[in-house]
């Protein structure tokens, strides 16, 4: 499971990887450089689009194209025209916040989080987008939200409080509301900070560690099962792709690395891949 760089992109803050089965390609973003990327591993095709704002994710929509999480809200992204059309404003009363990460559950609901763009104040919250409306989840008071991620049955939401180094969990109730939050896993001090999570077909939770040089796999019980070491320190998120969903793609970042650190890790910001035994789950389409 040794990660190999497949795109020397030098992303400032690579994020939001997702495998889109419609075109058998990986889509991801560079938040700070306001870019959207597409990687087709079969053809070796690599493309990019400019975004009008910082973009945390693009997730495939049932109506075609993608729903994108930009700094100010949700937009509909059309890769053919390259256009971003406003869909729903998010937190207009908090202009220093931005949308960070998101996931689609089996019911087609989009779950996403916001955060303080200065990465300090506890102004971040998680939301769900359903029926054309953005609805609070009840999870808030977080400086840097990451994830969320959803269990294979769609009944558990995993969410990350990056600065607190914790992964939490909530039951997703039939009406889309959340049950009480509970602890799932905590990263030891000095081991890095948890970034974006993803869940595989066995219900295990993978998480990239920012500043930790690795991605980790946790059992549904919260037990640490595996570690995958990288040649770079900042692993932001993974996604399962390929025809068998057993190729893992990982975005990484150069953000806040000093020149001497970049000299030691010249592949910082690259897109990596490695293979696993337990496949991931296909990404559902946002019901919009």
N, C-alpha and C positions, 0 to 999 in steps of 0.2 A: 504494500500500500504506500509506496514511495511517491509523493506528489511530483509531477513533472509540469513545467511551464509549457503552455500551449499558445500563449499570446503575450508577447513582451510589450504590454500596453502601458506600463508605468503609471497605473491609475493613482490619482491622488487619494481618492476614497472609493475604491470599487465596492459595489453593493448590489443587493437585490437579484442574484442570479435565479433564473427560472427556465426550465426546459419546456418549450412549447411544442407539443406533439403535432400541431397543425402543420408546422414547417420543419420539424426535426432539427431545431436549432436552439441554442442557448441565448437568452437575452439577459442583459445586466446593465448597470449604470456606473458612472463615475459622478458621485454627488457633487463634489467641489468643482469639477470641470464642466458640469452641466451637459453631460453626454449620455446617450443611450447607445448600447452596442449589441450587435448580433453576431454570433459565431456559429457557423455551420461546419461541424467537424468532418462530415463525410466529404464535402467539397473543398474544405479549407477556406471557405468564403468568410471574410471579415468586413463588417460594415459599421458605420456609426452615424448618429444623428445629433444635431445640436438641440438642446432644450432651452426654453426661455427662462427657466428657474432651476435651482438645485432639485434633482430628481432622485428619490430614494428607491423607486421600483416601477416596473411596468409589468402588469399581469394580464394574461389573455382574457378577452371578454367574449361572452356568448354572441353578442351582436356584431362581432368582428373587431379587429384591431386590439387595442389594449386600454386598460385603465391605468393611468400613471399617477403616482403620488409625488406631486411637486411641493415646493415650499409653502405655497399659499392654499393648496387644496387638491382635489381630485380632478384630473383632466382626462379626456379621451384622446389617445395618441393613435394617429394613422400613419404607419410607416411608409405607405405609398406616397402620400403627399408631404410627410414630415411634419404635419400640423398637430398642434395641441389645442384642443377646444375645452374651455372650462365646463366642469360638470357639477362640482359642489365645493363651496368655500369651506375651509376648515380653520377654526380659531382666529377669525379676523381681529379679535380683541387682544391677541398675543402676537404682535408682528415680529418678535424675535424668535418665535418658534418655527419649526419646519416639520414636515412629514418625513419619517425615516424609513421604516420597513413595513412590509405587509405580507399577507397570506390569504389564500382563498380556501374556505372549508368545503366539504362535500355538498353542502346545500347551496353553494354558489355565493355565499356571503363573503364580502371582503373585510378582513380585520386588519387594522393598521395602527401604528403608533406615531405620536408626535414627540418632539424633544426641544430643549433649549439649544438653539444653534451655537451658542457660546459654550455649551457642554458644562454648565454649572448649576443653573437654577432648577428646582424641582417642579417645572411647569409642564412636563410631558404627560400625556394620557393615551390610553388605547380607545379605539372606536371601532364600530362596525358599520359598513355601508350595505344597506339592504333596502330594496324597494325604492331606490332612488334617493334615499335619505341617509345622512350621516347621524349615527346615534351613539351617545356615550356608552361605554361599557361598564363604567364604575371603577375602573382601574386608573389611578392617577397619582400625582405627587411624585413623579419620576423624572430625573434629570435627562437621562439618555434611555429611551425605550428601545428595545430590539425585539425582533420577531413581530408578531407572535408566530407560533406554529401550532398545528392541529393534529390530534391523534388520528389513526386510520379510520376509526368509526365516527369521527367528527364530534366526539362527546367530551373532549378535554382540550382546553386552550393552554399552551405553554407560553409564558411571557418572560422577558429578560429585563432586569434592572441592572444596567451595565456597571454603573459606578458602585452600586452595592454588591456587585459580584454574585448576584443571585438569579436563579431561574425559578419561577413560581408556576403554579398550575391552578386552573379553575375548571369546574365542570361547565359544559355548555348545555344549558337547559333547552327543552324542545322549542320554546318561543324565541331562542336566540339570546336570552339574558344569561348572565354568568352566576354561578354559585360562589360561595366564599373562596377567597384565595388561600392557598396552602403552599408551603415550601416544597420544592422538588430537588434542587441541587444548589450547592454553593461552591464557588471557585476559591481555592485557598489564596490568601494574601501572598503576593509575589509571583503567582502563577499566571498572571494575565487577567483580563476582564472579559466576561462572556459577551459575545456579539450576536450575530444572527443565528437562530436555531432552525433546524429542519428535522422532520420525523420520517423514519423509513418504514417499510412494510411490516416490520416486526414490532412497531410501536416504540422503537428506541429513538431517543432524542440526541441528535448531533448538534454541536455548537462550536463555532469558531472562537478562538481566544485572541483578543486584541492585545498585543504585547506578550503573548504566551507561546508563540512559535508552534502552535498545534491546533488541531481540531479534536474534540472528544466525543465519544459515543456513550450515552447513558441508557441503562435498562429502564423500562417503565417504572420500576421500583425506585429509581434514582441512583442505583449502583453504577459506578464507573466501570465500563467494560473495555474500552479501547482508546488509544491515543494515536494520532497520526501526526508525526513531526514534519515541519516545513522548513525550507531554507530561508524563510522570511518570518518576521515577528508578528505582523498584523494580519491575522486571518479574519475576514469580516463575515462571510457566510458561505454555505455550500448549497448545492442543488444536485439532485440526481437526474442523469440524462442518458442519452444513447438509446438504442432500440430495446435494450433489456433493463434500462433504468439502474444499471449497476456501475456506470461511470459517474464518479463524483466530480463536479466542477467547484472550484473554490475561488472566490474573489479575495483580493488582498489590497493593502493600502500603504502609501508612502506618507500619509498625513501625520504631521508633527515629528517625523523622523529627522534628526539632525544630519548634517553632511557626513560626519564620521560614521554614523549608523548606516547611511545609504551606501557608503563605500564597502561596508561589511556584508550588505545584502543587496546586491545590484538587481535582483529579481523582484524586489519589493514593488507591489502594485500590479504584478503579473496575474494572469488567469492561469490557474493550475488544474490538473486533473489527476485522479487516481481511481483504482478499481476496488470494489467491495463485493462481499458475498451476498449480503442481504440487499435486495433492490430497494429503491425508493418508491414513492407513490406518484402517479400522474397528477399534474396540476389541474384541478377543476377550472372551469371557465367562470369568470365573474358574471353573475346573473344580472345583466344590465343591457 
